Amino acid sequence: MTSTNRAFVGELIAECVAVFIIIVFGDSVAAMYSLYDPSPYKLAYWGVCIVWGLGVTVAIYVTGAVSGTHANPAVTLALACFRGFSWKKVVPYWVAQVIGGFLGAVIVYTLFSPVIDHYAAVNHLDRLHDGAGAGVFFTHPGDFVTPMHAFVDEIILTAMLLLGIFAVTCEYNTQAPQANSGALIIGLLVATIGASAGYLEAWAINPARDFGPRLFCYFTGWGQSALPSPNNYWWVPIAGPLIGGVVGAAFYQGLLKPFMPKPRTLRASAETQD
């Protein structure tokens, strides 16, 4: 195996591990929120958001040096569109990310399966017809939200996510956090999106975060409740974030980056050419 191929394999492993970490923490806190009565988070929803966000932060710290921690197909697509990420790597990254989501769901199910079964029995629900406990693993529209409205929501929320990520990671943004604190800010950005709009449809903003666990649930008893899901909702947390990510990145690249202060050497060179 050449050094280039070896490095690429390492990147794919890192992307898988990154989403795995996010799902293990995120879906576990979703289980704590939804399966217990009284829930430790029912009156402290901000705690759920913080755990999701810190899961993202931990994932970045663990894998960032290997792959840059996209951990989200929408991020990968936006980086390919605007930051020079190789288009040849896009689909392999997506596959690795979905596998990470699937494996993360395996661990969460291992941890919480007795609680899921108890929750279903007490509430007289079953997985296949009622989707008992499905909210632990994948998203669905909240109260009063239709699938098409959720689609628009996901575009907007993921656009905000990528706008923030592109700002935090922009080399010319003098107000961006320095050194390794960017990982914490990105985690807080995810938490902020959840805290401000999470009840709409559980703020997927990441196709792998939703589809990987959804695929796992399809094979472990949820069946059509997971895929295609009620009202064929399964495609919304995939298409919405992919579109929204490009929109948010384009907004930053087109409307803000051109006005960012350049380093002195580049500015002096530009002035000399003028």
C-alpha positions, 0 to 999 in steps of 0.5 A: 500500500502506497503512503497516499493510499494509506493516508486515505484509508486513515482519513476514512477510518477517522471519518467513521470514528468521528460520526461514531463518537457523535452518535454514541454521545448524541443518541445516548442523551436522546435515550436519556431524554425520551425513555425515562419518566421522569426524564433527567432532561425534560426540564433541562433541554439545553443539557441535551443540546450541550451533550450533542455539541460536546460530542462533536467537539470530542470527535474533532479533537479525536480525529481532526489531525487525520481527516479534518473531521468533516463528520457530516456529508453536508460539510464534505460537499461544501468543502468540495464546492468551495475549499478545494476538497477532492471530489474523488473523496466525497462519496468515500467520505460519505460512506465512511460517515454513514457507517460510523452512524450505523456503528454508533447506533449499534453501541447505543442499542447495546446500552439501552435496548432493555430500556427501549423494550420497557418503554415500549411495553409500558406505553403499549407500543411496538417498533414496527407500527408505532416506532417505539423509541425511534426518536432515540436513533433518527429524526422525525417532524415535530408537532405541527411540522409537515415533511416539506416544512421540515425540508425547508427547516433543514436547509436553513439550519444546515446553512447556518451550521456551514456559515459558522463552520466556514467562518470559524475555519477561515484563515483570514477571519481575525475574529475566529477562535485561535489554535484548537478552540475552534472545535469547542466553538463548532460544538457550541454552534451545534448546541445552539442550533439544537437549543433554538430550533431542535423541536422542529424536527430534532435538528438532523443537519447531518445526513450521516447522523440520521441515515446511519442509525435509521439504517440500523433500526431498519434491520433491528425491528423498526422496519418501515417505521425507519425506512421509508418512515411515515410520509416517506420522511427518510429523504428529508434529513439527507437532501435538506442538509446537503442543499443547506450546507452548500447554501451556507458555505456559498453565503460565506464565500461570496458575501463575507470572505471577500471582505476579510482582512488579508495578511500583510504580505498578501495585501502588500503584494496586491497594492504593488500590483495596483 
